[in-house]
Amino acid sequence: KYNLSLHWSSLLLKAIYFITILFLFQSCAIEDDSGYTDPREKFLGTWSVSDQPGRINYTVNISKNPAQSANVLLNNFADMGGSADGLVVGSKIIIDKQNIGNDFLSSGTGTYISEKRLEFTFVLDDGIELEPRAAVFSR
């Protein structure tokens, strides 16, 4: 009789130990981060641009840069026909000095205002003079 109760006590302790271990592993499970959104998403798409002081209107298409996970490509930036590569940092696109087409260099910053508006300040450099620009992107 004594051995039988010792056997049941041993089984009960093992069961409690096993259940405790199960709960511990469950609480250490890796959480699914399905709430992650790519910070580039809000910038993507086709934008109508009003560019001052050039007083020109044109279209820019912003897409993800497949070669850089934090960058976007701004096709037809400054109406030069080429693409600018921009780094997305929070609500900003940072364009380091680069050739954007037609032998023009450009650098600047764009700010996300709303899903329908971006504001850019940038400089165009034709190798002779620097031209400051401000542009509103809308859709």
URMOJO-V986646 format. One record per pair of residues at least 4 apart in sequence whose ideal C-beta (glycine too) atoms are under 6 Angstrom apart, sorted by the first residue. I is the first residue (numbers start at 1). J is the second residue. D is the distance in whole Angstrom. If there is no record, write none. Layout:
i=I j=J d=D
i=I j=J d=D
This chain:
i=37 j=41 d=6
i=39 j=88 d=5
i=40 j=64 d=6
i=40 j=72 d=5
i=40 j=88 d=5
i=42 j=112 d=6
i=43 j=62 d=5
i=43 j=72 d=6
i=44 j=62 d=5
i=46 j=61 d=5
i=47 j=60 d=5
i=47 j=137 d=4
i=47 j=139 d=5
i=48 j=138 d=5
i=49 j=58 d=5
i=49 j=60 d=5
i=49 j=135 d=5
i=49 j=137 d=5
i=50 j=57 d=6
i=50 j=136 d=5
i=51 j=56 d=5
i=51 j=135 d=4
i=52 j=134 d=5
i=56 j=79 d=6
i=58 j=79 d=4
i=60 j=74 d=5
i=60 j=76 d=5
i=60 j=77 d=6
i=61 j=75 d=4
i=62 j=72 d=5
i=62 j=74 d=5
i=63 j=73 d=5
i=65 j=71 d=4
i=65 j=72 d=6
i=65 j=73 d=5
i=70 j=87 d=6
i=70 j=88 d=6
i=71 j=85 d=6
i=71 j=87 d=5
i=72 j=86 d=5
i=72 j=88 d=6
i=73 j=83 d=5
i=74 j=84 d=4
i=74 j=86 d=6
i=75 j=83 d=5
i=77 j=84 d=4
i=77 j=100 d=5
i=78 j=100 d=6
i=78 j=106 d=6
i=78 j=124 d=6
i=80 j=100 d=5
i=80 j=101 d=4
i=80 j=102 d=5
i=80 j=104 d=5
i=81 j=101 d=4
i=82 j=100 d=5
i=82 j=101 d=3
i=84 j=95 d=5
i=84 j=100 d=5
i=86 j=93 d=4
i=86 j=95 d=5
i=87 j=94 d=5
i=88 j=93 d=6
i=91 j=112 d=4
i=92 j=109 d=6
i=92 j=111 d=6
i=93 j=110 d=4
i=94 j=109 d=6
i=95 j=107 d=6
i=95 j=108 d=5
i=96 j=107 d=6
i=97 j=105 d=6
i=97 j=107 d=4
i=99 j=105 d=6
i=100 j=104 d=6
i=100 j=106 d=5
i=104 j=124 d=5
i=104 j=126 d=6
i=105 j=125 d=4
i=106 j=122 d=5
i=106 j=124 d=5
i=107 j=123 d=6
i=108 j=120 d=6
i=108 j=121 d=5
i=108 j=122 d=2
i=110 j=118 d=5
i=110 j=120 d=4
i=111 j=119 d=5
i=112 j=118 d=6
i=113 j=117 d=4
i=113 j=119 d=6
i=116 j=138 d=6
i=116 j=139 d=6
i=117 j=138 d=6
i=118 j=137 d=4
i=119 j=136 d=6
i=120 j=135 d=5
i=121 j=134 d=5
i=122 j=133 d=5
i=123 j=130 d=5
i=123 j=132 d=6
i=124 j=131 d=4
i=125 j=130 d=5
